[in-house]
């Protein structure tokens, strides 16, 4: 059926219990993490298997159990403490069919939560140590020194404990280094995945390489190394722009791009496209072939129209492709999510670029993560109320503890916005 829901469903949703089960002993109606593009519907003949259902557009089966055989659509290993408790029940129970556990749910439909994502920009400082940093409009140096806001694993653990729904690592020196030998970053992922039980995304340097010995590595090889080290999703930035440019030029899928290769093997939900656009003002839409908007924020010469130019190399080089073209092209090639940054808003604490988010979100059917510009809790409710973004990401305000994640969640609940 026709729907305005994003596919894949990515995020935290509830479950409605259909029968008692030892598997769910101690469950207190917490939300669990889902990521899927297909669903199993209830029909005559499978009722005795259905343990829980969930709503996303329609009601679907989110877990099944018969005797000691159980399976779930959600990911308990990525569902925080609630998911770990389910795994513990499974491992320790001698008989899952024992009728102990919560009674069947009588509440109304479950709801997908809006996600709050903590982002950690990771790079080597001048001493060669990996640190979390943050820039203003992508400049990470302060008085000549790389800003050091903490250690990656320690900060990721803190954000997990504070209630972050996902953690994103952006290896912002990845375009310079060969990631198959980037052992410190791989170790960060490995150590984080041992103590942080929400989804982890890694971006930076995920493209094909040829090393000094002449050995070639595909982007799929690089991504596989990150996945083996604990990543759940990979984020592609500059390489996605080059891929989209070729796709827009030929109108054909090559089958060899990093987006196509990785999504074919790991699923489109594992591929996030990181878009780094900046505003380009024009007097009239006729002045450019790019997709423009009429903006509420005129340009320096009173221009009432602008388009969003995609950039590469950390914002240092602009390309003749706009954010809408990049997002729709990458979706067609197999991407499952858009991380929508904005250079103009980065580090300003002035709020998300709602015009940009609305333009892109209205053009794609995959989830969109709003990024860049958050400075107070009201900015998060604003982006969810004024756009269709499924998630919002922030970095500096969390690192500097200017706005705790718990305060963001409390504010969203006060505004009636579904959260975990």
Residue pairs with C-beta under 8 A, 6 or more apart in sequence:
1 57
1 58
3 57
5 56
5 57
6 365
6 366
6 367
6 368
6 390
7 37
7 365
7 366
8 35
8 36
8 37
8 268
8 269
8 336
8 337
8 366
8 367
9 34
9 35
9 36
9 37
9 56
9 112
10 34
10 35
10 115
10 269
10 336
10 337
10 367
10 390
11 33
11 34
11 35
11 112
11 113
11 114
11 115
11 165
11 367
11 390
11 391
12 31
12 32
12 33
12 34
12 79
12 112
12 113
12 115
12 165
12 420
13 31
13 32
13 34
13 54
13 55
13 56
13 62
13 74
13 110
13 111
13 112
13 113
14 29
14 31
14 32
14 54
14 110
14 111
15 32
15 52
15 53
15 54
15 62
15 63
15 74
15 105
15 110
16 52
16 53
16 54
16 55
16 59
16 105
16 107
16 110
17 24
17 27
17 51
17 52
17 101
17 102
17 103
17 104
17 105
18 50
18 51
18 52
18 53
18 104
18 105
19 50
19 51
19 99
19 104
20 99
20 100
20 101
20 102
20 103
20 104
21 51
21 65
21 70
21 96
21 97
21 99
21 100
21 101
22 89
22 93
22 95
22 96
22 97
22 98
22 100
22 101
23 51
23 63
23 65
23 70
23 86
23 89
23 90
23 93
23 96
23 101
24 51
24 52
24 86
24 89
24 101
24 102
25 89
25 100
25 101
25 102
26 85
26 89
27 82
27 85
27 86
27 101
27 102
28 82
29 105
29 107
30 79
30 80
30 81
30 82
30 420
31 79
31 82
31 113
31 420
32 74
32 75
32 76
32 79
32 82
32 83
33 74
33 75
33 78
33 79
33 80
33 83
33 198
33 199
34 54
34 56
34 62
34 73
34 74
34 75
34 112
35 75
35 199
35 269
36 73
36 269
37 267
37 268
37 269
39 56
39 58
39 60
39 61
39 73
40 60
40 61
40 73
41 58
41 59
41 60
41 61
42 50
42 53
42 59
42 60
42 61
46 61
46 64
48 66
49 61
49 64
49 65
49 66
50 61
50 64
51 63
51 64
51 65
51 70
52 61
52 62
52 63
52 72
53 59
53 60
53 61
53 62
54 60
54 62
54 73
54 74
54 110
55 109
55 110
55 111
56 112
59 109
60 73
61 73
62 72
62 73
62 74
63 70
63 71
63 72
63 73
63 74
64 70
64 71
64 72
65 71
65 96
65 97
66 97
67 96
67 97
68 95
68 96
68 97
70 90
70 96
72 86
74 83
75 83
76 82
76 83
76 84
76 86
76 87
77 83
77 84
77 87
77 197
78 197
78 198
78 199
78 232
79 86
79 197
79 198
80 160
80 197
80 198
81 197
83 197
84 197
90 96
111 418
112 390
112 418
113 165
113 418
113 419
113 420
114 384
114 389
114 390
114 391
114 392
114 412
114 417
114 418
114 419
115 165
115 166
115 369
115 390
115 391
115 392
115 420
116 163
116 164
116 165
116 380
116 391
116 392
116 394
116 405
116 408
116 409
116 412
116 419
117 164
117 165
117 166
117 167
117 168
117 369
117 391
117 392
117 393
117 394
118 155
118 156
118 159
118 164
118 166
118 167
118 168
118 393
118 394
118 395
118 398
118 405
119 168
119 170
119 371
119 393
119 394
119 395
120 132
120 152
120 155
120 156
120 167
120 168
120 169
120 170
120 395
120 399
121 132
121 133
121 134
121 135
121 140
121 170
121 172
121 395
122 130
122 131
122 132
122 133
122 152
122 169
122 170
122 171
122 172
122 185
122 188
123 130
123 131
123 133
123 140
123 146
123 171
123 172
123 173
124 130
124 131
124 146
124 173
124 184
125 131
125 133
125 145
125 146
125 148
126 145
126 146
130 151
130 152
130 184
130 185
130 188
131 146
131 148
131 149
131 150
131 151
131 152
132 148
132 149
132 150
132 151
132 152
132 155
132 399
133 140
133 146
133 147
133 148
133 149
133 172
134 140
134 147
134 149
134 347
134 395
134 396
134 399
135 141
135 147
135 346
135 347
136 346
136 347
136 348
137 315
137 343
137 344
137 346
137 347
137 348
138 276
138 314
138 315
138 316
138 343
138 346
140 146
140 147
140 172
141 147
149 155
149 396
149 399
149 400
150 399
152 169
152 188
152 192
153 188
153 191
153 192
153 195
155 399
156 167
156 169
156 192
156 196
156 200
157 192
157 195
157 196
159 167
159 398
159 405
160 167
160 195
160 196
160 197
160 198
162 404
162 405
162 406
163 405
163 406
163 409
163 420
164 198
164 405
165 198
165 199
165 391
165 420
166 198
166 199
166 200
166 201
166 391
167 192
167 196
167 198
167 199
167 200
167 201
168 200
168 201
168 202
168 203
168 235
168 339
168 393
169 185
169 188
169 189
169 192
169 200
169 201
169 202
169 203
169 204
170 202
170 203
170 204
170 235
170 274
171 179
171 182
171 185
171 202
171 203
171 204
171 205
172 204
172 314
173 204
174 182
174 185
174 203
174 204
174 205
174 206
175 204
175 205
175 238
175 313
175 314
177 205
178 205
178 209
178 211
179 185
179 204
179 205
179 206
179 209
179 222
179 225
179 226
180 209
180 211
180 217
180 221
180 222
180 225
181 211
182 205
185 202
185 204
186 225
186 226
186 229
187 229
189 200
189 202
189 226
189 229
189 230
189 231
190 229
190 230
192 200
192 230
193 200
193 229
193 230
193 231
194 230
199 232
199 233
200 230
200 231
200 232
200 233
201 231
201 232
201 233
201 234
201 235
201 272
202 226
202 231
202 233
202 234
202 235
203 234
203 235
203 236
203 237
203 272
203 274
203 339
204 235
204 237
205 222
206 219
206 222
206 223
206 226
206 234
206 235
206 236
206 239
206 258
206 262
207 219
207 222
207 236
207 238
207 239
207 258
208 216
208 217
208 218
208 219
208 222
208 258
209 216
209 217
209 222
210 216
210 217
211 217
218 258
218 261
219 236
219 239
219 257
219 258
219 261
219 262
220 258
220 261
220 262
220 265
223 234
223 258
223 262
223 266
223 270
224 265
226 234
227 234
227 266
227 270
232 270
233 269
233 270
233 271
233 272
233 337
234 262
234 270
234 271
234 272
235 272
235 273
235 274
235 339
236 258
236 259
236 271
236 272
236 273
236 274
236 335
237 273
237 274
237 275
237 276
237 312
238 312
238 313
239 258
240 258
240 259
240 273
240 274
240 275
240 326
240 330
240 335
241 310
241 311
241 312
241 319
241 321
241 326
242 312
243 257
243 258
243 259
243 329
243 330
243 333
244 310
244 321
244 325
244 326
244 329
244 330
244 333
245 319
245 321
246 254
246 257
247 253
247 254
247 257
247 329
247 332
247 333
248 321
248 325
248 329
253 260
253 332
253 333
254 260
255 261
257 333
259 271
259 273
259 330
259 333
259 334
259 335
260 333
260 334
262 270
262 271
262 334
263 270
263 271
263 333
263 334
263 335
263 336
264 334
267 336
268 334
268 335
268 336
268 366
269 336
269 337
270 336
271 334
271 335
271 336
271 337
272 335
272 336
272 337
272 338
272 339
272 369
273 326
273 327
273 330
273 335
273 337
273 338
273 339
274 339
274 341
275 310
275 323
275 326
275 327
275 338
275 339
275 340
275 341
275 360
276 310
276 311
276 312
276 314
276 315
276 341
276 343
277 308
277 309
277 310
277 311
277 322
277 323
277 340
277 341
277 342
277 343
277 356
278 308
278 309
278 311
278 315
278 318
278 342
278 343
278 344
279 295
279 299
279 306
279 307
279 308
279 309
279 344
280 288
280 290
280 306
280 307
280 308
280 309
281 298
281 299
281 300
281 301
281 303
281 305
281 306
282 288
282 292
282 303
282 305
282 306
282 307
283 303
283 304
283 305
284 305
285 292
285 305
287 305
288 307
290 307
290 309
290 320
290 321
290 322
290 325
291 307
291 322
291 324
291 325
291 359
292 305
292 306
292 307
293 305
293 306
293 307
293 355
293 359
294 304
294 305
295 304
295 305
295 306
295 355
296 355
297 355
298 304
299 306
307 322
308 322
308 323
308 324
308 342
308 356
308 359
309 318
309 319
309 320
309 321
309 322
309 323
310 318
310 319
310 321
310 322
310 323
310 325
310 326
311 317
311 318
311 319
311 343
312 319
315 343
323 340
323 356
323 359
323 360
324 359
324 360
324 363
327 338
327 340
327 360
327 363
327 364
328 363
328 364
330 338
331 338
331 364
331 365
331 366
335 366
336 366
336 367
337 366
337 367
337 368
337 369
338 360
338 364
338 366
338 367
338 368
338 369
339 369
339 371
339 393
340 356
340 357
340 360
340 368
340 369
340 370
340 371
340 389
341 371
341 372
342 352
342 353
342 356
342 371
342 372
342 373
343 372
344 353
345 351
345 352
345 353
345 372
345 373
346 372
346 373
347 396
348 373
348 375
349 373
349 374
349 375
349 376
349 396
349 397
350 373
350 375
351 373
351 374
351 375
351 379
351 382
351 383
352 370
352 371
352 372
352 373
352 374
352 379
352 382
352 383
352 387
352 392
353 372
353 373
354 382
354 383
354 386
354 387
357 368
357 370
357 383
357 387
357 389
358 386
358 387
358 388
360 368
361 368
361 387
361 388
361 389
362 388
367 390
367 391
368 387
368 388
368 389
368 390
368 391
369 389
369 390
369 391
369 392
369 393
370 383
370 387
370 389
370 391
370 392
370 393
371 392
371 393
371 394
373 379
374 380
374 392
374 394
374 397
374 403
375 397
375 402
375 403
376 397
376 403
377 403
377 407
377 408
377 410
377 411
377 412
378 411
380 392
380 408
380 411
380 412
381 411
381 412
381 415
381 417
383 389
383 392
384 392
384 412
384 417
385 415
385 417
394 403
396 402
397 403
398 404
398 405
409 419
409 420
412 418
412 419
413 419
